[in-house]
Each structure stands twice: as C-alpha cells, then as structure tokens.
C-alpha cells in the first residue's frame, strides 16, 4: 500500500529507526499528538495506515508499566567522588510496585530501516521489553526538554561496531568527540551499579543512570 508521508510521519519513523527500539501507543501519542484518549485514537489510526504500508509493525510483549522518569537517579563525571552504590541500588529497586502485563508495542520495520537508515524489525529480546521501553522514555524526555541533544543520541545498536567485546551502554549522547553515557538502571543491584560506574570511570566517560 502506497502512502504519502507527512513531516510527523517522517520524524516518528526516524526516531524509531535511529533512536529507540520500540514505543508504546501512549508514548507515541503524547509525543506527536496529545496525551489524551482522542490523541491516542488519532495516533492509532495513523499507525494503522503506516502498518498497512509496511513501515511499522506491532508486537505483543510482557512489560511493566512505564515509570515516571523526570531526572537521573545518579549523574557522575570524571573528577566527581564515587557515588554510593548501595543507596542508588535501593532507589532503583524500590520503585517497582506492579507486575508485568501484556503490552502492545510499535517497532519500525526492516523496510522503514532501509528507507530511513538505521535499524528495524521485531524486538530480538522481548523479555527485555521493559528495559527497552524505558530507554525510549528517557530519549523522549530528552527530546522534549533538550531538543539539541536528540540528534546526538546513539542507541546501543548504532555503536556496537565501536566497542566490540566491550560492555555496551544503553545509549550515548554524542557532542563532537565527547560522549555522555545513558543507562537505565531497572532494578540493578549494588554490584551492577558498581560495574556501570567502573566501566565509565575507566574510560573517563560521564554518565547518567536513570
């Protein structure tokens, strides 16, 4: 099915092929329409058209509800003191209060990836959908408040060739030769928080742990 793409379509598809792995309907609606029932209805109608054109596809996964992310739990830069790993892990773990639920997500297709560059296709690790959707939420937060940083956002998939055999961050925000590591902490334990810090400290990279 042929479709004439709008500027909104192109921006959304560019986001889905370059910056995030998946989005929920609510994330899409609040970003490109409005955060309301009517906004979600309009978004779903357009997504259905894009799906018929084989540019987006849906996938059902089990995932936690999206957490309200408005600031990193921890920020660090070279020269700062070592953060308190135990206290950070406690904050990360205590925020999960509900179980997983059946969730419909939207991903860019391989056709969209060929058309816009980047990547596409179904989630290869659907059990990590909660993590992927929260990385998407962080990107959308940064996009809304710091639009200048959005073009420099590189997802793990985009930098895998740079760090073969090394730990990959969820994303980096790149400004010239400077990288800011972005990591979603999920329910990390103290030792996992420490590993994130040690990897970035050894590389001399600032990071935000959300």
PyMOL commands that place a pseudoatom at each C-alpha (Angstrom):
pseudoatom trace, name=CA, resn=UNK, resi=1, chain=A, elem=C, hetatm=0, pos=[0.000, 0.000, 0.000]
pseudoatom trace, name=CA, resn=UNK, resi=2, chain=A, elem=C, hetatm=0, pos=[1.467, 3.347, -1.065]
pseudoatom trace, name=CA, resn=UNK, resi=3, chain=A, elem=C, hetatm=0, pos=[1.313, 6.175, 1.431]
pseudoatom trace, name=CA, resn=UNK, resi=4, chain=A, elem=C, hetatm=0, pos=[2.233, 9.854, 1.348]
pseudoatom trace, name=CA, resn=UNK, resi=5, chain=A, elem=C, hetatm=0, pos=[4.327, 10.539, 4.430]
pseudoatom trace, name=CA, resn=UNK, resi=6, chain=A, elem=C, hetatm=0, pos=[3.780, 13.676, 6.475]
pseudoatom trace, name=CA, resn=UNK, resi=7, chain=A, elem=C, hetatm=0, pos=[6.532, 15.535, 8.317]
pseudoatom trace, name=CA, resn=UNK, resi=8, chain=A, elem=C, hetatm=0, pos=[5.199, 13.978, 11.529]
pseudoatom trace, name=CA, resn=UNK, resi=9, chain=A, elem=C, hetatm=0, pos=[5.407, 10.504, 9.992]
pseudoatom trace, name=CA, resn=UNK, resi=10, chain=A, elem=C, hetatm=0, pos=[9.000, 11.108, 8.939]
pseudoatom trace, name=CA, resn=UNK, resi=11, chain=A, elem=C, hetatm=0, pos=[10.042, 12.394, 12.350]
pseudoatom trace, name=CA, resn=UNK, resi=12, chain=A, elem=C, hetatm=0, pos=[8.376, 9.477, 14.102]
pseudoatom trace, name=CA, resn=UNK, resi=13, chain=A, elem=C, hetatm=0, pos=[9.882, 6.886, 11.751]
pseudoatom trace, name=CA, resn=UNK, resi=14, chain=A, elem=C, hetatm=0, pos=[13.311, 8.499, 12.006]
pseudoatom trace, name=CA, resn=UNK, resi=15, chain=A, elem=C, hetatm=0, pos=[13.049, 8.232, 15.787]
pseudoatom trace, name=CA, resn=UNK, resi=16, chain=A, elem=C, hetatm=0, pos=[12.027, 4.588, 15.563]
pseudoatom trace, name=CA, resn=UNK, resi=17, chain=A, elem=C, hetatm=0, pos=[14.836, 3.655, 13.175]
pseudoatom trace, name=CA, resn=UNK, resi=18, chain=A, elem=C, hetatm=0, pos=[17.665, 5.653, 14.775]
pseudoatom trace, name=CA, resn=UNK, resi=19, chain=A, elem=C, hetatm=0, pos=[16.987, 6.370, 18.456]
pseudoatom trace, name=CA, resn=UNK, resi=20, chain=A, elem=C, hetatm=0, pos=[14.674, 3.775, 20.057]
pseudoatom trace, name=CA, resn=UNK, resi=21, chain=A, elem=C, hetatm=0, pos=[13.862, 0.101, 19.616]
pseudoatom trace, name=CA, resn=UNK, resi=22, chain=A, elem=C, hetatm=0, pos=[10.147, 0.288, 20.434]
pseudoatom trace, name=CA, resn=UNK, resi=23, chain=A, elem=C, hetatm=0, pos=[7.408, 2.644, 21.562]
pseudoatom trace, name=CA, resn=UNK, resi=24, chain=A, elem=C, hetatm=0, pos=[4.028, 2.199, 23.206]
pseudoatom trace, name=CA, resn=UNK, resi=25, chain=A, elem=C, hetatm=0, pos=[0.910, 3.871, 21.855]
pseudoatom trace, name=CA, resn=UNK, resi=26, chain=A, elem=C, hetatm=0, pos=[0.893, 6.203, 24.864]
pseudoatom trace, name=CA, resn=UNK, resi=27, chain=A, elem=C, hetatm=0, pos=[4.490, 7.258, 24.205]
pseudoatom trace, name=CA, resn=UNK, resi=28, chain=A, elem=C, hetatm=0, pos=[3.735, 7.929, 20.551]
pseudoatom trace, name=CA, resn=UNK, resi=29, chain=A, elem=C, hetatm=0, pos=[0.532, 9.853, 21.257]
pseudoatom trace, name=CA, resn=UNK, resi=30, chain=A, elem=C, hetatm=0, pos=[1.987, 12.140, 23.913]
pseudoatom trace, name=CA, resn=UNK, resi=31, chain=A, elem=C, hetatm=0, pos=[4.982, 12.938, 21.715]
pseudoatom trace, name=CA, resn=UNK, resi=32, chain=A, elem=C, hetatm=0, pos=[3.407, 13.512, 18.293]
pseudoatom trace, name=CA, resn=UNK, resi=33, chain=A, elem=C, hetatm=0, pos=[-0.291, 14.019, 19.072]
pseudoatom trace, name=CA, resn=UNK, resi=34, chain=A, elem=C, hetatm=0, pos=[-1.565, 14.731, 22.592]
pseudoatom trace, name=CA, resn=UNK, resi=35, chain=A, elem=C, hetatm=0, pos=[-1.675, 12.809, 25.831]
pseudoatom trace, name=CA, resn=UNK, resi=36, chain=A, elem=C, hetatm=0, pos=[-5.392, 12.017, 25.788]
pseudoatom trace, name=CA, resn=UNK, resi=37, chain=A, elem=C, hetatm=0, pos=[-7.835, 9.369, 24.640]
pseudoatom trace, name=CA, resn=UNK, resi=38, chain=A, elem=C, hetatm=0, pos=[-8.513, 11.323, 21.445]
pseudoatom trace, name=CA, resn=UNK, resi=39, chain=A, elem=C, hetatm=0, pos=[-4.775, 11.746, 20.882]
pseudoatom trace, name=CA, resn=UNK, resi=40, chain=A, elem=C, hetatm=0, pos=[-4.230, 8.016, 21.240]
pseudoatom trace, name=CA, resn=UNK, resi=41, chain=A, elem=C, hetatm=0, pos=[-7.109, 7.353, 18.866]
pseudoatom trace, name=CA, resn=UNK, resi=42, chain=A, elem=C, hetatm=0, pos=[-5.646, 9.649, 16.228]
pseudoatom trace, name=CA, resn=UNK, resi=43, chain=A, elem=C, hetatm=0, pos=[-2.194, 8.127, 16.711]
pseudoatom trace, name=CA, resn=UNK, resi=44, chain=A, elem=C, hetatm=0, pos=[-3.548, 4.593, 16.394]
pseudoatom trace, name=CA, resn=UNK, resi=45, chain=A, elem=C, hetatm=0, pos=[-5.403, 5.467, 13.212]
pseudoatom trace, name=CA, resn=UNK, resi=46, chain=A, elem=C, hetatm=0, pos=[-2.224, 6.813, 11.621]
pseudoatom trace, name=CA, resn=UNK, resi=47, chain=A, elem=C, hetatm=0, pos=[-0.139, 3.893, 12.866]
pseudoatom trace, name=CA, resn=UNK, resi=48, chain=A, elem=C, hetatm=0, pos=[-2.611, 1.525, 11.234]
pseudoatom trace, name=CA, resn=UNK, resi=49, chain=A, elem=C, hetatm=0, pos=[-2.011, 3.290, 7.913]
pseudoatom trace, name=CA, resn=UNK, resi=50, chain=A, elem=C, hetatm=0, pos=[1.743, 3.059, 8.396]
pseudoatom trace, name=CA, resn=UNK, resi=51, chain=A, elem=C, hetatm=0, pos=[1.407, -0.616, 9.284]
pseudoatom trace, name=CA, resn=UNK, resi=52, chain=A, elem=C, hetatm=0, pos=[-0.517, -1.295, 6.073]
pseudoatom trace, name=CA, resn=UNK, resi=53, chain=A, elem=C, hetatm=0, pos=[2.332, 0.439, 4.236]
pseudoatom trace, name=CA, resn=UNK, resi=54, chain=A, elem=C, hetatm=0, pos=[4.755, -1.954, 5.996]
pseudoatom trace, name=CA, resn=UNK, resi=55, chain=A, elem=C, hetatm=0, pos=[6.628, 0.849, 7.760]
pseudoatom trace, name=CA, resn=UNK, resi=56, chain=A, elem=C, hetatm=0, pos=[5.667, -0.053, 11.328]
pseudoatom trace, name=CA, resn=UNK, resi=57, chain=A, elem=C, hetatm=0, pos=[4.565, -3.299, 12.930]
pseudoatom trace, name=CA, resn=UNK, resi=58, chain=A, elem=C, hetatm=0, pos=[3.067, -4.275, 16.250]
pseudoatom trace, name=CA, resn=UNK, resi=59, chain=A, elem=C, hetatm=0, pos=[4.359, -6.807, 18.738]
pseudoatom trace, name=CA, resn=UNK, resi=60, chain=A, elem=C, hetatm=0, pos=[2.810, -8.096, 21.961]
pseudoatom trace, name=CA, resn=UNK, resi=61, chain=A, elem=C, hetatm=0, pos=[5.202, -8.351, 24.907]
pseudoatom trace, name=CA, resn=UNK, resi=62, chain=A, elem=C, hetatm=0, pos=[5.055, -8.689, 28.669]
pseudoatom trace, name=CA, resn=UNK, resi=63, chain=A, elem=C, hetatm=0, pos=[6.290, -5.489, 30.295]
pseudoatom trace, name=CA, resn=UNK, resi=64, chain=A, elem=C, hetatm=0, pos=[5.989, -3.366, 33.410]
pseudoatom trace, name=CA, resn=UNK, resi=65, chain=A, elem=C, hetatm=0, pos=[4.082, -0.081, 33.263]
pseudoatom trace, name=CA, resn=UNK, resi=66, chain=A, elem=C, hetatm=0, pos=[6.231, 2.900, 32.365]
pseudoatom trace, name=CA, resn=UNK, resi=67, chain=A, elem=C, hetatm=0, pos=[7.840, 4.591, 35.359]
pseudoatom trace, name=CA, resn=UNK, resi=68, chain=A, elem=C, hetatm=0, pos=[7.633, 8.409, 35.591]
pseudoatom trace, name=CA, resn=UNK, resi=69, chain=A, elem=C, hetatm=0, pos=[11.213, 9.346, 34.682]
pseudoatom trace, name=CA, resn=UNK, resi=70, chain=A, elem=C, hetatm=0, pos=[11.990, 13.038, 35.135]
pseudoatom trace, name=CA, resn=UNK, resi=71, chain=A, elem=C, hetatm=0, pos=[15.642, 13.013, 36.221]
pseudoatom trace, name=CA, resn=UNK, resi=72, chain=A, elem=C, hetatm=0, pos=[18.560, 10.581, 36.518]
pseudoatom trace, name=CA, resn=UNK, resi=73, chain=A, elem=C, hetatm=0, pos=[18.921, 8.675, 39.781]
pseudoatom trace, name=CA, resn=UNK, resi=74, chain=A, elem=C, hetatm=0, pos=[22.675, 9.289, 39.566]
pseudoatom trace, name=CA, resn=UNK, resi=75, chain=A, elem=C, hetatm=0, pos=[24.935, 11.502, 37.470]
pseudoatom trace, name=CA, resn=UNK, resi=76, chain=A, elem=C, hetatm=0, pos=[28.714, 11.273, 37.506]
pseudoatom trace, name=CA, resn=UNK, resi=77, chain=A, elem=C, hetatm=0, pos=[31.616, 12.848, 35.642]
pseudoatom trace, name=CA, resn=UNK, resi=78, chain=A, elem=C, hetatm=0, pos=[35.393, 12.347, 35.844]
pseudoatom trace, name=CA, resn=UNK, resi=79, chain=A, elem=C, hetatm=0, pos=[36.673, 14.181, 38.912]
pseudoatom trace, name=CA, resn=UNK, resi=80, chain=A, elem=C, hetatm=0, pos=[33.492, 13.590, 40.935]
pseudoatom trace, name=CA, resn=UNK, resi=81, chain=A, elem=C, hetatm=0, pos=[33.572, 11.448, 44.064]
pseudoatom trace, name=CA, resn=UNK, resi=82, chain=A, elem=C, hetatm=0, pos=[32.466, 7.831, 43.808]
pseudoatom trace, name=CA, resn=UNK, resi=83, chain=A, elem=C, hetatm=0, pos=[28.674, 7.598, 44.176]
pseudoatom trace, name=CA, resn=UNK, resi=84, chain=A, elem=C, hetatm=0, pos=[27.041, 5.469, 46.924]
pseudoatom trace, name=CA, resn=UNK, resi=85, chain=A, elem=C, hetatm=0, pos=[26.283, 2.270, 45.041]
pseudoatom trace, name=CA, resn=UNK, resi=86, chain=A, elem=C, hetatm=0, pos=[24.116, 0.726, 47.767]
pseudoatom trace, name=CA, resn=UNK, resi=87, chain=A, elem=C, hetatm=0, pos=[21.864, 3.764, 48.138]
pseudoatom trace, name=CA, resn=UNK, resi=88, chain=A, elem=C, hetatm=0, pos=[21.459, 4.033, 44.374]
pseudoatom trace, name=CA, resn=UNK, resi=89, chain=A, elem=C, hetatm=0, pos=[20.533, 0.353, 44.066]
pseudoatom trace, name=CA, resn=UNK, resi=90, chain=A, elem=C, hetatm=0, pos=[17.950, 0.775, 46.833]
pseudoatom trace, name=CA, resn=UNK, resi=91, chain=A, elem=C, hetatm=0, pos=[16.302, 3.665, 44.967]
pseudoatom trace, name=CA, resn=UNK, resi=92, chain=A, elem=C, hetatm=0, pos=[16.301, 1.701, 41.708]
pseudoatom trace, name=CA, resn=UNK, resi=93, chain=A, elem=C, hetatm=0, pos=[14.743, -1.399, 43.251]
pseudoatom trace, name=CA, resn=UNK, resi=94, chain=A, elem=C, hetatm=0, pos=[12.053, 0.208, 45.414]
pseudoatom trace, name=CA, resn=UNK, resi=95, chain=A, elem=C, hetatm=0, pos=[10.334, 1.993, 42.510]
pseudoatom trace, name=CA, resn=UNK, resi=96, chain=A, elem=C, hetatm=0, pos=[8.870, -1.222, 41.060]
pseudoatom trace, name=CA, resn=UNK, resi=97, chain=A, elem=C, hetatm=0, pos=[5.434, -1.762, 42.576]
pseudoatom trace, name=CA, resn=UNK, resi=98, chain=A, elem=C, hetatm=0, pos=[3.447, -3.607, 39.905]
pseudoatom trace, name=CA, resn=UNK, resi=99, chain=A, elem=C, hetatm=0, pos=[3.838, -6.774, 37.855]
pseudoatom trace, name=CA, resn=UNK, resi=100, chain=A, elem=C, hetatm=0, pos=[4.227, -7.212, 34.135]
pseudoatom trace, name=CA, resn=UNK, resi=101, chain=A, elem=C, hetatm=0, pos=[1.248, -7.005, 31.835]
pseudoatom trace, name=CA, resn=UNK, resi=102, chain=A, elem=C, hetatm=0, pos=[0.501, -7.750, 28.198]
pseudoatom trace, name=CA, resn=UNK, resi=103, chain=A, elem=C, hetatm=0, pos=[1.617, -4.681, 26.253]
pseudoatom trace, name=CA, resn=UNK, resi=104, chain=A, elem=C, hetatm=0, pos=[1.333, -3.768, 22.589]
pseudoatom trace, name=CA, resn=UNK, resi=105, chain=A, elem=C, hetatm=0, pos=[4.383, -2.033, 21.209]
pseudoatom trace, name=CA, resn=UNK, resi=106, chain=A, elem=C, hetatm=0, pos=[5.235, -0.496, 17.857]
pseudoatom trace, name=CA, resn=UNK, resi=107, chain=A, elem=C, hetatm=0, pos=[8.538, -1.003, 16.052]
pseudoatom trace, name=CA, resn=UNK, resi=108, chain=A, elem=C, hetatm=0, pos=[9.885, 0.162, 12.719]
pseudoatom trace, name=CA, resn=UNK, resi=109, chain=A, elem=C, hetatm=0, pos=[10.017, -2.486, 10.001]
pseudoatom trace, name=CA, resn=UNK, resi=110, chain=A, elem=C, hetatm=0, pos=[13.058, -3.546, 8.014]
pseudoatom trace, name=CA, resn=UNK, resi=111, chain=A, elem=C, hetatm=0, pos=[11.520, -1.645, 5.087]
pseudoatom trace, name=CA, resn=UNK, resi=112, chain=A, elem=C, hetatm=0, pos=[11.452, 1.537, 7.184]
pseudoatom trace, name=CA, resn=UNK, resi=113, chain=A, elem=C, hetatm=0, pos=[15.082, 0.955, 8.200]
pseudoatom trace, name=CA, resn=UNK, resi=114, chain=A, elem=C, hetatm=0, pos=[16.071, 0.711, 4.542]
pseudoatom trace, name=CA, resn=UNK, resi=115, chain=A, elem=C, hetatm=0, pos=[14.141, 3.880, 3.735]
pseudoatom trace, name=CA, resn=UNK, resi=116, chain=A, elem=C, hetatm=0, pos=[15.343, 5.983, 6.685]
pseudoatom trace, name=CA, resn=UNK, resi=117, chain=A, elem=C, hetatm=0, pos=[18.624, 4.280, 7.541]
pseudoatom trace, name=CA, resn=UNK, resi=118, chain=A, elem=C, hetatm=0, pos=[19.194, 2.846, 10.991]
pseudoatom trace, name=CA, resn=UNK, resi=119, chain=A, elem=C, hetatm=0, pos=[17.581, -0.381, 12.184]
pseudoatom trace, name=CA, resn=UNK, resi=120, chain=A, elem=C, hetatm=0, pos=[14.188, -2.064, 12.309]
pseudoatom trace, name=CA, resn=UNK, resi=121, chain=A, elem=C, hetatm=0, pos=[12.340, -5.299, 12.925]
pseudoatom trace, name=CA, resn=UNK, resi=122, chain=A, elem=C, hetatm=0, pos=[10.750, -7.033, 15.897]
pseudoatom trace, name=CA, resn=UNK, resi=123, chain=A, elem=C, hetatm=0, pos=[12.458, -6.961, 19.287]
pseudoatom trace, name=CA, resn=UNK, resi=124, chain=A, elem=C, hetatm=0, pos=[15.084, -9.675, 19.371]
pseudoatom trace, name=CA, resn=UNK, resi=125, chain=A, elem=C, hetatm=0, pos=[14.839, -9.919, 23.162]
pseudoatom trace, name=CA, resn=UNK, resi=126, chain=A, elem=C, hetatm=0, pos=[11.142, -9.430, 24.026]
pseudoatom trace, name=CA, resn=UNK, resi=127, chain=A, elem=C, hetatm=0, pos=[11.819, -10.327, 27.667]
pseudoatom trace, name=CA, resn=UNK, resi=128, chain=A, elem=C, hetatm=0, pos=[13.799, -7.075, 27.867]
pseudoatom trace, name=CA, resn=UNK, resi=129, chain=A, elem=C, hetatm=0, pos=[10.847, -5.010, 26.626]
pseudoatom trace, name=CA, resn=UNK, resi=130, chain=A, elem=C, hetatm=0, pos=[10.506, -3.180, 29.960]
pseudoatom trace, name=CA, resn=UNK, resi=131, chain=A, elem=C, hetatm=0, pos=[14.123, -2.049, 29.679]
pseudoatom trace, name=CA, resn=UNK, resi=132, chain=A, elem=C, hetatm=0, pos=[13.825, -1.031, 26.013]
pseudoatom trace, name=CA, resn=UNK, resi=133, chain=A, elem=C, hetatm=0, pos=[10.622, 0.948, 26.603]
pseudoatom trace, name=CA, resn=UNK, resi=134, chain=A, elem=C, hetatm=0, pos=[12.222, 2.868, 29.475]
pseudoatom trace, name=CA, resn=UNK, resi=135, chain=A, elem=C, hetatm=0, pos=[15.258, 3.705, 27.348]
pseudoatom trace, name=CA, resn=UNK, resi=136, chain=A, elem=C, hetatm=0, pos=[12.700, 5.046, 24.861]
pseudoatom trace, name=CA, resn=UNK, resi=137, chain=A, elem=C, hetatm=0, pos=[11.094, 7.073, 27.661]
pseudoatom trace, name=CA, resn=UNK, resi=138, chain=A, elem=C, hetatm=0, pos=[14.465, 8.623, 28.534]
pseudoatom trace, name=CA, resn=UNK, resi=139, chain=A, elem=C, hetatm=0, pos=[15.015, 9.577, 24.903]
pseudoatom trace, name=CA, resn=UNK, resi=140, chain=A, elem=C, hetatm=0, pos=[11.559, 11.158, 24.659]
pseudoatom trace, name=CA, resn=UNK, resi=141, chain=A, elem=C, hetatm=0, pos=[12.202, 13.097, 27.879]
pseudoatom trace, name=CA, resn=UNK, resi=142, chain=A, elem=C, hetatm=0, pos=[15.489, 14.424, 26.490]
pseudoatom trace, name=CA, resn=UNK, resi=143, chain=A, elem=C, hetatm=0, pos=[13.877, 15.168, 23.144]
pseudoatom trace, name=CA, resn=UNK, resi=144, chain=A, elem=C, hetatm=0, pos=[11.127, 17.228, 24.764]
pseudoatom trace, name=CA, resn=UNK, resi=145, chain=A, elem=C, hetatm=0, pos=[13.360, 19.261, 27.070]
pseudoatom trace, name=CA, resn=UNK, resi=146, chain=A, elem=C, hetatm=0, pos=[16.724, 19.331, 25.335]
pseudoatom trace, name=CA, resn=UNK, resi=147, chain=A, elem=C, hetatm=0, pos=[15.947, 19.118, 21.648]
pseudoatom trace, name=CA, resn=UNK, resi=148, chain=A, elem=C, hetatm=0, pos=[19.541, 19.905, 20.732]
pseudoatom trace, name=CA, resn=UNK, resi=149, chain=A, elem=C, hetatm=0, pos=[20.689, 16.591, 22.245]
pseudoatom trace, name=CA, resn=UNK, resi=150, chain=A, elem=C, hetatm=0, pos=[18.279, 14.412, 20.273]
pseudoatom trace, name=CA, resn=UNK, resi=151, chain=A, elem=C, hetatm=0, pos=[20.342, 14.192, 17.032]
pseudoatom trace, name=CA, resn=UNK, resi=152, chain=A, elem=C, hetatm=0, pos=[23.377, 13.125, 19.065]
pseudoatom trace, name=CA, resn=UNK, resi=153, chain=A, elem=C, hetatm=0, pos=[21.545, 10.244, 20.760]
pseudoatom trace, name=CA, resn=UNK, resi=154, chain=A, elem=C, hetatm=0, pos=[23.038, 6.926, 19.654]
pseudoatom trace, name=CA, resn=UNK, resi=155, chain=A, elem=C, hetatm=0, pos=[21.355, 3.714, 20.728]
pseudoatom trace, name=CA, resn=UNK, resi=156, chain=A, elem=C, hetatm=0, pos=[23.384, 0.617, 21.597]
pseudoatom trace, name=CA, resn=UNK, resi=157, chain=A, elem=C, hetatm=0, pos=[22.669, -0.776, 18.110]
pseudoatom trace, name=CA, resn=UNK, resi=158, chain=A, elem=C, hetatm=0, pos=[24.378, 2.227, 16.497]
pseudoatom trace, name=CA, resn=UNK, resi=159, chain=A, elem=C, hetatm=0, pos=[27.653, 1.950, 18.438]
pseudoatom trace, name=CA, resn=UNK, resi=160, chain=A, elem=C, hetatm=0, pos=[28.109, -1.816, 18.645]
pseudoatom trace, name=CA, resn=UNK, resi=161, chain=A, elem=C, hetatm=0, pos=[30.785, -1.688, 15.930]
pseudoatom trace, name=CA, resn=UNK, resi=162, chain=A, elem=C, hetatm=0, pos=[32.813, 0.775, 18.024]
pseudoatom trace, name=CA, resn=UNK, resi=163, chain=A, elem=C, hetatm=0, pos=[33.044, -1.390, 21.148]
pseudoatom trace, name=CA, resn=UNK, resi=164, chain=A, elem=C, hetatm=0, pos=[33.220, -4.997, 20.029]
pseudoatom trace, name=CA, resn=UNK, resi=165, chain=A, elem=C, hetatm=0, pos=[33.769, -7.246, 23.018]
pseudoatom trace, name=CA, resn=UNK, resi=166, chain=A, elem=C, hetatm=0, pos=[33.218, -4.371, 25.463]
pseudoatom trace, name=CA, resn=UNK, resi=167, chain=A, elem=C, hetatm=0, pos=[30.213, -3.567, 27.626]
pseudoatom trace, name=CA, resn=UNK, resi=168, chain=A, elem=C, hetatm=0, pos=[27.726, -1.529, 25.641]
pseudoatom trace, name=CA, resn=UNK, resi=169, chain=A, elem=C, hetatm=0, pos=[25.755, 1.292, 27.267]
pseudoatom trace, name=CA, resn=UNK, resi=170, chain=A, elem=C, hetatm=0, pos=[22.056, 1.605, 26.531]
pseudoatom trace, name=CA, resn=UNK, resi=171, chain=A, elem=C, hetatm=0, pos=[22.814, 4.822, 24.641]
pseudoatom trace, name=CA, resn=UNK, resi=172, chain=A, elem=C, hetatm=0, pos=[25.277, 7.668, 24.379]
pseudoatom trace, name=CA, resn=UNK, resi=173, chain=A, elem=C, hetatm=0, pos=[24.650, 11.322, 23.669]
pseudoatom trace, name=CA, resn=UNK, resi=174, chain=A, elem=C, hetatm=0, pos=[27.480, 12.448, 21.415]
pseudoatom trace, name=CA, resn=UNK, resi=175, chain=A, elem=C, hetatm=0, pos=[28.618, 16.050, 21.067]
pseudoatom trace, name=CA, resn=UNK, resi=176, chain=A, elem=C, hetatm=0, pos=[31.651, 16.116, 18.811]
pseudoatom trace, name=CA, resn=UNK, resi=177, chain=A, elem=C, hetatm=0, pos=[34.274, 13.880, 20.400]
pseudoatom trace, name=CA, resn=UNK, resi=178, chain=A, elem=C, hetatm=0, pos=[32.508, 13.890, 23.800]
pseudoatom trace, name=CA, resn=UNK, resi=179, chain=A, elem=C, hetatm=0, pos=[30.170, 11.086, 24.880]
pseudoatom trace, name=CA, resn=UNK, resi=180, chain=A, elem=C, hetatm=0, pos=[27.655, 11.065, 27.731]
pseudoatom trace, name=CA, resn=UNK, resi=181, chain=A, elem=C, hetatm=0, pos=[26.670, 7.503, 28.653]
pseudoatom trace, name=CA, resn=UNK, resi=182, chain=A, elem=C, hetatm=0, pos=[22.959, 6.855, 29.284]
pseudoatom trace, name=CA, resn=UNK, resi=183, chain=A, elem=C, hetatm=0, pos=[21.955, 3.781, 31.267]
pseudoatom trace, name=CA, resn=UNK, resi=184, chain=A, elem=C, hetatm=0, pos=[18.533, 2.685, 32.507]
pseudoatom trace, name=CA, resn=UNK, resi=185, chain=A, elem=C, hetatm=0, pos=[19.065, 1.042, 35.889]
pseudoatom trace, name=CA, resn=UNK, resi=186, chain=A, elem=C, hetatm=0, pos=[15.976, -1.133, 36.011]
pseudoatom trace, name=CA, resn=UNK, resi=187, chain=A, elem=C, hetatm=0, pos=[16.208, -2.859, 39.380]
pseudoatom trace, name=CA, resn=UNK, resi=188, chain=A, elem=C, hetatm=0, pos=[20.009, -3.067, 39.422]
pseudoatom trace, name=CA, resn=UNK, resi=189, chain=A, elem=C, hetatm=0, pos=[21.688, -4.497, 42.494]
pseudoatom trace, name=CA, resn=UNK, resi=190, chain=A, elem=C, hetatm=0, pos=[24.633, -2.778, 44.124]
pseudoatom trace, name=CA, resn=UNK, resi=191, chain=A, elem=C, hetatm=0, pos=[27.229, -4.796, 42.204]
pseudoatom trace, name=CA, resn=UNK, resi=192, chain=A, elem=C, hetatm=0, pos=[25.585, -3.962, 38.866]
pseudoatom trace, name=CA, resn=UNK, resi=193, chain=A, elem=C, hetatm=0, pos=[25.567, -0.244, 39.696]
pseudoatom trace, name=CA, resn=UNK, resi=194, chain=A, elem=C, hetatm=0, pos=[29.249, -0.526, 40.617]
pseudoatom trace, name=CA, resn=UNK, resi=195, chain=A, elem=C, hetatm=0, pos=[30.064, -2.195, 37.284]
pseudoatom trace, name=CA, resn=UNK, resi=196, chain=A, elem=C, hetatm=0, pos=[28.386, 0.603, 35.333]
pseudoatom trace, name=CA, resn=UNK, resi=197, chain=A, elem=C, hetatm=0, pos=[30.414, 3.155, 37.270]
pseudoatom trace, name=CA, resn=UNK, resi=198, chain=A, elem=C, hetatm=0, pos=[33.702, 1.295, 36.965]
pseudoatom trace, name=CA, resn=UNK, resi=199, chain=A, elem=C, hetatm=0, pos=[33.326, 0.843, 33.204]
pseudoatom trace, name=CA, resn=UNK, resi=200, chain=A, elem=C, hetatm=0, pos=[32.648, 4.550, 32.667]
pseudoatom trace, name=CA, resn=UNK, resi=201, chain=A, elem=C, hetatm=0, pos=[35.334, 5.636, 35.139]
pseudoatom trace, name=CA, resn=UNK, resi=202, chain=A, elem=C, hetatm=0, pos=[37.957, 3.511, 33.382]
pseudoatom trace, name=CA, resn=UNK, resi=203, chain=A, elem=C, hetatm=0, pos=[37.017, 5.103, 30.068]
pseudoatom trace, name=CA, resn=UNK, resi=204, chain=A, elem=C, hetatm=0, pos=[36.808, 8.607, 31.520]
pseudoatom trace, name=CA, resn=UNK, resi=205, chain=A, elem=C, hetatm=0, pos=[33.180, 8.959, 30.437]
pseudoatom trace, name=CA, resn=UNK, resi=206, chain=A, elem=C, hetatm=0, pos=[30.451, 10.870, 32.282]
pseudoatom trace, name=CA, resn=UNK, resi=207, chain=A, elem=C, hetatm=0, pos=[27.196, 9.006, 32.741]
pseudoatom trace, name=CA, resn=UNK, resi=208, chain=A, elem=C, hetatm=0, pos=[23.571, 9.289, 33.770]
pseudoatom trace, name=CA, resn=UNK, resi=209, chain=A, elem=C, hetatm=0, pos=[21.933, 6.334, 35.455]
pseudoatom trace, name=CA, resn=UNK, resi=210, chain=A, elem=C, hetatm=0, pos=[18.139, 6.581, 35.293]
for i in range(1, 210): cmd.bond("trace and resi %d" % i, "trace and resi %d" % (i + 1))
show_as sticks, trace
zoom trace
